[in-house]
Amino acid sequence: MIIAKSKKDLEKMRVVGELIAEVRETLRSMIGPGMTTRELNETAEKMMRDAGAVPTFIGYAPYGMTPFPFAICASVNEQVVHGFSDDRELKDGDVLSVDMAATYNGFVGDTATTVAIGNVDEDVAKLIQVTEECLELGIDQCRPGNRVGDIGWAVQEHAEKFGFGIVREYTGHGIGRKMHEAPQIPNYGRKGTKEKIRPGFVFALEPMLTLGEDLTKTLDDGWTVVTKDGSMAAHSEHTIAITPEGPEILTLTREQKKEAGLRLAEATV
């Protein structure tokens, strides 16, 4: 069952959405040659805890898995998602996808971004661009009366125009008091299928595309997902509230919302 959020719930989700967006943008500003993902993880965890939030990923253990040990998923190059942080220095030509979530005042905000390190190949830069465009097109389908299948249809149609692989084992999802709620939101699908979208629903949309095939495998750590063919991957994610007027992106910073003329979260909740 999809859990609709009340106006009070949505205001709380605006607050945590802005919080995790600030973490994302801080990490984006740090990423570059010589940086390590362990440093990024430490910064993210400190920012969340200093704000009074809990890093949602730490200790997360679905389906009896070993608890995830980090505040962020740091996935480099062929790593699609759930990558572990370490002391390897990022270098020119690498690609880093960073996924993160925080829990604050009982609600979760979830976001991800992919950053090119220095100079990357033209096809890699295009992969990142199209992944972001797929997210935007998916968000545009998050309107009352549409269906969940419309989201996957929009992502799939755009990604396949450029010949990119669409990761199918991992999906977007509902979000609220828990990080993963109903429904599952695949990045492929048919228009007019699945659940009807209603005001009050909150979704985390997260296209994951590859330069090659769509097949993946999990490394021996039990978490890190990589492309089977070793091709580069990209991942982009926002938390989206469905309002009567259409989609509202919750995981933007206050400055980004001001620039776009969007509603700001209340300072006290």
C-alpha positions as CSV (number, residue, x, y, z in Angstrom):
1,M,0.0,0.0,0.0
2,I,1.3,3.5,-0.9
3,I,1.3,5.7,2.1
4,A,0.0,9.3,1.4
5,K,1.6,12.0,3.5
6,S,-0.3,14.7,5.3
7,K,0.5,18.4,5.0
8,K,2.4,18.2,8.3
9,D,4.3,15.2,7.0
10,L,5.3,16.9,3.8
11,E,6.6,19.9,5.7
12,K,8.9,17.6,7.7
13,M,10.0,16.0,4.5
14,R,10.8,19.4,3.0
15,V,13.1,20.0,6.0
16,V,15.0,16.8,5.7
17,G,15.1,17.2,1.9
18,E,16.8,20.5,2.2
19,L,19.2,19.1,4.7
20,I,20.4,16.2,2.6
21,A,20.5,18.5,-0.5
22,E,23.0,20.6,1.4
23,V,25.1,17.5,2.1
24,R,25.0,16.6,-1.6
25,E,26.1,20.0,-2.8
26,T,28.9,20.2,-0.3
27,L,30.2,16.8,-1.5
28,R,29.9,17.9,-5.1
29,S,32.1,20.9,-4.3
30,M,34.8,18.7,-2.8
31,I,35.0,16.0,-5.5
32,G,38.1,16.2,-7.6
33,P,41.4,14.5,-8.4
34,G,43.2,13.5,-5.1
35,M,40.0,13.3,-3.0
36,T,39.1,10.0,-1.4
37,T,35.6,8.6,-0.9
38,R,36.5,8.1,2.8
39,E,36.9,11.8,3.2
40,L,33.6,12.4,1.5
41,N,31.9,9.9,3.7
42,E,33.3,11.5,6.9
43,T,32.2,15.0,5.8
44,A,28.7,13.7,5.0
45,E,28.3,11.9,8.3
46,K,29.5,14.9,10.2
47,M,27.1,17.3,8.4
48,M,24.1,15.0,9.1
49,R,24.9,14.5,12.7
50,D,25.7,18.2,13.3
51,A,22.3,19.0,11.9
52,G,20.7,16.6,14.4
53,A,19.9,14.0,11.7
54,V,20.8,10.3,11.5
55,P,22.7,8.9,8.4
56,T,20.0,6.5,7.2
57,F,22.4,4.2,5.4
58,I,24.6,3.3,8.4
59,G,23.4,-0.1,9.7
60,Y,20.8,-0.6,7.0
61,A,20.4,-4.3,6.5
62,P,17.4,-5.4,4.4
63,Y,16.8,-9.1,3.7
64,G,19.2,-10.2,6.3
65,M,22.2,-8.6,4.6
66,T,25.3,-7.4,6.5
67,P,24.6,-3.9,7.8
68,F,25.8,-1.2,5.5
69,P,28.8,0.6,7.2
70,F,28.8,4.0,5.6
71,A,26.8,7.3,5.5
72,I,27.1,7.4,1.7
73,C,27.2,5.0,-1.2
74,A,30.3,6.0,-3.1
75,S,30.4,4.2,-6.5
76,V,33.4,4.7,-8.8
77,N,33.4,4.1,-12.6
78,E,31.8,0.6,-13.2
79,Q,30.3,0.6,-9.8
80,V,26.6,1.3,-10.2
81,V,25.4,1.7,-6.6
82,H,26.2,0.8,-3.0
83,G,29.9,1.3,-3.3
84,F,32.1,1.3,-0.2
85,S,34.2,4.3,0.8
86,D,37.9,3.8,1.0
87,D,41.3,5.6,0.7
88,R,41.7,5.3,-3.0
89,E,42.3,8.7,-4.5
90,L,40.0,9.8,-7.3
91,K,41.8,10.6,-10.5
92,D,41.3,12.4,-13.8
93,G,38.8,10.5,-16.0
94,D,37.0,8.8,-13.1
95,V,33.3,9.0,-12.5
96,L,31.8,9.0,-9.0
97,S,28.2,8.4,-8.1
98,V,27.3,9.5,-4.6
99,D,24.0,8.3,-3.0
100,M,23.0,9.5,0.5
101,A,20.0,9.7,2.8
102,A,19.3,11.3,6.2
103,T,16.5,10.7,8.7
104,Y,15.3,13.8,10.6
105,N,12.2,14.3,12.8
106,G,11.0,10.8,11.7
107,F,11.3,11.2,7.9
108,V,13.8,10.4,5.3
109,G,15.3,12.4,2.5
110,D,17.2,10.5,-0.3
111,T,19.3,11.9,-3.1
112,A,22.1,10.9,-5.5
113,T,24.4,12.6,-8.1
114,T,27.1,11.5,-10.5
115,V,30.2,13.7,-10.9
116,A,32.9,13.5,-13.6
117,I,36.4,13.8,-12.2
118,G,38.5,16.2,-14.4
119,N,38.4,15.3,-18.1
120,V,36.2,12.4,-19.0
121,D,35.5,10.9,-22.4
122,E,32.7,12.5,-24.4
123,D,30.5,9.4,-24.2
124,V,30.9,9.3,-20.4
125,A,29.9,13.0,-20.1
126,K,26.9,12.2,-22.3
127,L,26.0,9.3,-20.0
128,I,25.9,11.6,-17.0
129,Q,23.9,14.3,-18.9
130,V,21.3,11.8,-20.1
131,T,20.9,10.2,-16.7
132,E,20.1,13.6,-15.3
133,E,17.7,14.3,-18.2
134,C,16.0,10.9,-17.5
135,L,15.4,12.0,-13.9
136,E,13.9,15.3,-15.0
137,L,11.6,13.5,-17.4
138,G,10.6,11.0,-14.8
139,I,9.8,13.8,-12.4
140,D,7.6,15.5,-14.9
141,Q,5.4,12.4,-15.0
142,C,4.8,12.6,-11.2
143,R,1.4,14.3,-11.6
144,P,-2.0,13.3,-10.1
145,G,-3.9,11.0,-12.4
146,N,-0.8,9.7,-14.1
147,R,0.5,6.2,-13.3
148,V,3.7,4.8,-11.9
149,G,4.4,3.1,-15.3
150,D,4.5,6.5,-16.9
151,I,7.6,7.3,-15.0
152,G,9.6,4.3,-16.2
153,W,8.3,4.8,-19.7
154,A,9.6,8.3,-19.8
155,V,13.1,7.2,-18.5
156,Q,13.3,4.2,-20.8
157,E,12.3,6.1,-23.9
158,H,14.9,8.8,-23.4
159,A,17.8,6.5,-22.3
160,E,17.2,4.2,-25.3
161,K,17.4,7.1,-27.7
162,F,21.1,7.2,-26.9
163,G,21.7,3.5,-26.6
164,F,22.5,3.4,-22.9
165,G,21.8,0.4,-20.8
166,I,19.1,0.7,-18.1
167,V,19.8,-1.1,-14.9
168,R,16.7,-3.1,-14.1
169,E,17.5,-4.9,-10.8
170,Y,17.4,-1.6,-8.8
171,T,14.5,0.8,-8.8
172,G,13.1,4.0,-7.4
173,H,10.7,3.7,-4.5
174,G,8.2,5.3,-2.2
175,I,9.7,7.1,0.8
176,G,8.6,8.6,4.0
177,R,9.1,7.4,7.6
178,K,11.0,4.5,6.0
179,M,13.6,4.9,3.2
180,H,11.9,2.2,1.1
181,E,8.2,2.2,0.9
182,A,5.7,1.2,-1.8
183,P,5.6,1.4,-4.7
184,Q,8.7,0.2,-6.6
185,I,9.4,2.5,-9.5
186,P,11.4,0.8,-12.3
187,N,13.3,2.9,-14.8
188,Y,11.5,1.1,-17.6
189,G,7.8,0.4,-18.3
190,R,4.7,1.0,-20.3
191,K,2.6,4.2,-20.2
192,G,-0.7,3.9,-18.4
193,T,0.3,0.9,-16.2
194,K,0.8,0.3,-12.5
195,E,-0.6,2.4,-9.6
196,K,-2.4,5.7,-10.1
197,I,-0.4,8.7,-8.8
198,R,-2.2,10.8,-6.1
199,P,-1.5,13.9,-4.2
200,G,0.4,13.2,-0.9
201,F,2.5,10.4,-2.4
202,V,6.3,10.9,-2.1
203,F,8.7,9.1,-4.4
204,A,12.4,8.7,-4.7
205,L,13.2,8.5,-8.5
206,E,16.7,7.2,-9.4
207,P,17.6,6.4,-12.9
208,M,20.8,4.2,-13.2
209,L,22.3,4.0,-16.7
210,T,25.4,2.3,-18.2
211,L,27.5,2.8,-21.2
212,G,27.2,-0.9,-22.1
213,E,24.9,-3.7,-21.1
214,D,22.3,-3.5,-18.3
215,L,23.5,-6.6,-16.5
216,T,25.1,-6.2,-13.0
217,K,26.7,-8.3,-10.3
218,T,27.4,-7.8,-6.6
219,L,31.0,-7.9,-5.3
220,D,32.2,-10.1,-2.4
221,D,31.5,-7.3,0.1
222,G,27.8,-8.2,-0.4
223,W,26.9,-4.6,-1.3
224,T,28.8,-3.0,-4.2
225,V,27.0,-3.4,-7.5
226,V,29.0,-3.3,-10.7
227,T,28.3,-3.6,-14.4
228,K,29.0,-7.1,-15.6
229,D,30.8,-5.8,-18.7
230,G,32.9,-3.3,-16.8
231,S,31.3,-0.3,-18.5
232,M,30.8,3.1,-16.8
233,A,27.6,3.8,-14.9
234,A,25.7,6.9,-13.7
235,H,23.0,7.5,-11.1
236,S,20.9,10.5,-10.3
237,E,18.1,10.8,-7.7
238,H,15.7,13.2,-6.1
239,T,12.9,12.9,-3.5
240,I,9.6,14.1,-5.1
241,A,6.3,15.0,-3.4
242,I,3.2,14.8,-5.5
243,T,1.0,17.9,-5.0
244,P,-2.3,18.8,-6.6
245,E,-0.3,21.2,-8.9
246,G,2.3,18.5,-9.8
247,P,5.7,17.3,-8.7
248,E,7.7,19.2,-6.0
249,I,11.4,18.4,-5.7
250,L,12.2,18.1,-2.0
251,T,15.9,17.5,-2.3
252,L,17.0,21.0,-3.4
253,T,19.0,23.4,-1.2
254,R,17.3,26.5,0.0
255,E,19.4,28.5,-2.4
256,Q,18.3,26.3,-5.3
257,K,14.7,26.6,-4.3
258,K,15.0,30.4,-4.1
259,E,16.6,30.6,-7.6
260,A,13.7,28.5,-8.9
261,G,11.0,30.4,-7.0
262,L,10.0,27.2,-5.1
263,R,8.5,26.9,-1.6
264,L,11.0,26.8,1.2
265,A,10.8,24.5,4.2
266,E,9.6,26.1,7.5
267,A,12.5,26.8,9.8
268,T,10.9,25.1,12.7
269,V,8.9,21.9,12.5
